[in-house]
Amino acid sequence: MTIASILGAIVIGAVIGAIGRLLLPGRQAIGWVLTIVVGIVAALIGTAIAQSLGVATTDGIDWIELVMQVVLAAVGVGLVAGLRRSRV
């Protein structure tokens, strides 16, 4: 694992997390760092699911994989926001 791949995962996680957060209505009680972490986890899980279904090996942009990642990020942000809200 190189520095470039780690930085790439952070950038992709930030974008995926931000898009997932934007899909949810209202305010979410989580910060941007936690949004990035949720986005990274969603990107990893979405990639694993796409590879197991055989859709992550297309030429160009893998739209199905990207949609899976964004949906997982939205679910993850919603879960984390709900858990943080219930603790307060």
N, C-alpha and C positions, 0 to 999 in steps of 0.2 A: 504494500500500500504506500503510495507516494504522497507527497505534500499536495500535488496537483489533484489527485483523486479525492483527498480529504476536503480540499477547498471546493472542488466541484460538488461533492455531496452536500456541503453546507449551503452553497448557492442554490442548488436544485431543491434542497429541503426548504430553504427560505421561500422560494417561489411556490413550490407545491403547498406549503403551509399557509402562505398568504392567500393563494387562490382558494384553498379549502375554507379558510376563515371568512373570506368575502362571500362565500356561498351561504353562510349561515345568517339568519336574520338576527337583528339586534346586536347588542354588545356582548363580547366574550370577556370573561374575567381572567384572561391569561396575558402575559407579556409577550414581547416579540421573541425573546430567547426560547421560551417554551413553545411558541408557535414554530420556530425553526426546528426544534427537537422533534416535535410531532410530525412536521413535514419530512424530516429525514427518515424517521421510522416508517411513515406511510409510504415513502418512496421505496424503501427497501422491501417492505411487505408487498407492495404493489408489483414490484419487479419480480419477486419470487412467485407470486400468483400468476403473473403473465407468462413467466417461463414454464411453469407447470402446466399451463393451458396451451402452450406452444404459440402464443401470439407476440412474444417479445423478440422474435427473430426476423422481423420484416425489414425491408430496405427503407431508409428515410426515417421520418418521425413515427414512432410507435404510438398511434393515437389511442388505441385500446388500453395499452399499458398506462399512458398518461391519464386517461379518464379514471382508471382504477386507482391510481395514486392520489388524484385530487379528491375522489369520493372517500377514500380511506383517511385522507387528511381532514376533510370536513367532519367525518365521524369522530376522529381522534380529538380534534379541537373541541367539538361539542361535548365529548365525554370528559375531557380534562377541565373544561370550563364548568361543567355541571358538578364535578367532584370538588373543585375549588370553591364554588358557590355554596355547596352544602356544608363545607367546613366553616364558612364565615358566619 
